[in-house]
């Protein structure tokens, strides 16, 4: 069902942009399958979280992390089961840490500063962290996503700095940290991923806007 729907969308795109090659069409189709395929995974993750009684805070973690992840990117697992497991660990793990760890005020400020500095450096080096199956080749798009990554990370951590609710503040801090880790080179090596921009570097050099 998902494959047929994505094939339909790919054909529509090719009709709109006839210069798209068969190779590029395959990349677009795979990217669409990844995007559309995420929807049922989200419902499965939420279902698992509610089954273990942490649905609300896991959903909160998902809503907090997703904007930053959408701009900064990150690795993807090569199987649906792997994606579900990692998504559950990312969002539910963040929620559990945020809910049960108690941070003294000075520690909270130190952590926010460390996470922000680490994030700024990693965004500079790797964001937007694409994959070879869903590469981001247009320089304009890469620059826009990088800038939005800086802004989203900074604004979210500022909220963590001023908010009084400790659980939400903790979820923001740990969520931004874990999401930033997913864009790093070591995370890509561990999960056997490659940065799409590097794989298609020659093609990327010719795409300006």
N, C-alpha and C positions, 0 to 999 in steps of 0.2 A: 504493500500500500504506500509506504513512505517512498520507496524507490520509484514507483509509477508517478507519484505526485512530483517528485524532484525532477524526473525526466521531462515531465510536462512543463515545469518552470524553466528548465534549461533550454528546451526547444523554443519557448516564448522569447527568452533572452537572445538566443541566436538569430531569431527572426528580426528582433529589434536592432541587434548589432551584428550584421552579416560577416564582418571581418574576424570574428572570433574563430580561432582554429579548433580542430578536433581535440588537440591536447588541452587547450585552455577550457574548452567545453567540459572535458572530463574533470578538470580542477574545480570548475564552477559547480558541477553536479555533485562532486564529492563534498564540497563545502555546504551545499544545500542539504545534503543528507545528514551531515553532522549537526547542522542547525535545527532542522526539523526533528531529527532523532533525539535531540536533547529534551524535547517536551515530555515524552513519556518517562524519561529518566528522572526528571524533576518530580513528577507525581509519585514515582516509586520511592525516591529519596524521602519525600515528605511523608509518605505512608509508613516507611520504616521508622522515621523519627517519631511520629505519633504513636506507633506501636510500642516504643520504648519510653513513652511519656515525656519526650523532649521536643514535641512537635512545634510548639509556639516559639521557643527560643531558637530552634534550628531554622525556622522560617524567617525569624528576625535576622539571624546571621546571614541567611541567603540574600535577603533584601539589602543588607548592609554591604556585603562583599561584591554582589553582582555588578553594580555600576563601575567600580574600579576594575574588575575583571574584564568587563566588556571593552574597556579602552586599553588596558595593559596587556591583555592576552594571557598566555600560559600554555603549558603542555597539555596534551590530550592523550588518554590511554587508547590502545588500539583495539580494545574489546568493549562491548557494552557493559559486561559485568564489571570490568576494571573501572570504567567510568562511573558506574553506580557506587562502587566501593569508595573510590577516591572522593566523589562528590559528598557522600555521606560523612566521610572522615573530615573533609574540609569544613562543611557547614555544621554538622552535629558536634564534631570535635571542638570547633571554635566555640560553639554555644555552651558546651559542658565546661570548658576552661573558663569562659567568661562568667558562668554562673557560680562556680565553686571556688575559684581562686580569689583571695582577698588581697588587694594591693594597697599598701600604705600610700598616702598622698605623694610623698617624695618619689617613691618607686614608680608610681603612675606617670609622673612628669618625666622621669628619666627614660622610661620605656617608650613614651610617645616621641621623645626627642630621638632616641635610637632608631625606632621604626621609621620615622620620617626621614632621617639622614640615609638609612639603608635603602629606603624606597626611592629617594631622589637619585641615588647612585645607580641602582639597578634599572630604573626607568631610563636614565641617560644611556646606559650600556645596551639594554635589550628591548625595551618597549617600543612599539607594540610587538610582543613576542608571538609571532605567528607560527604556523607549522607548514611542512612541505605540502600537505594536502589542502590547506587553506591559506595560501600565501597572501600577504598584503604587499603588492608591488608598487603601487602608485606613491610617489614621493609625497604628494599632497596629502594622501590619506594617512601615511605613516607619521608625518609631522603633526597632523591634527590629533591623531590618537595619542601621540606622545605628550603633547601639550595638555590634553584632557586628562591624561594619567596623572601628570603633576598636580593639576588643579583638584581632581577628585580625591587623591590621596591627602593633599593638604587640608582641604575643607573637612573631610571626614575625620581626620585626626584633631582638628580644631574643635569639632563637636565633642569628641572624646575628652578633650581637655576641659571643656566648660560644663559638660553635662554632669548632673549630680547622681543620676542612677548608675550605680557601680557595675551592674551586670551589662548594661548596654555599652558603657564606656569600655569595659574589658573586652566585649565581643568585637568592638571596633578595633581596638589595639591588636588583639591576636589575629583577627580577620585580615587586617591590612598586612600584618607580618607574613602570615601563611600564603596569602595571595601573591605577595611580592616574591616569595621563595619560588613559586611556580613558574616565574619567568626567567629564573637564573639558568646559566649554562649547566651547572652541576645537576639541577633538577631535570633538564632536558637529556643529559647523558644517562642518568639513572633510569629514566622512563623510555629510553631509546627513541627520543624525538629529535628532529632537526628543525632549525629555524628556516621557515619557508623563504624568507628574503635572501638568505645565503645560498640556498639550493638553486634558486632562480635568479641569482645575482646578475647574470648577463642580460636576462630579460628586464630586470628591474632598472638597469642602467639606462635603458631606452625609454622608460615610461616616466614622463616628467609631471604630468597633471592627471 
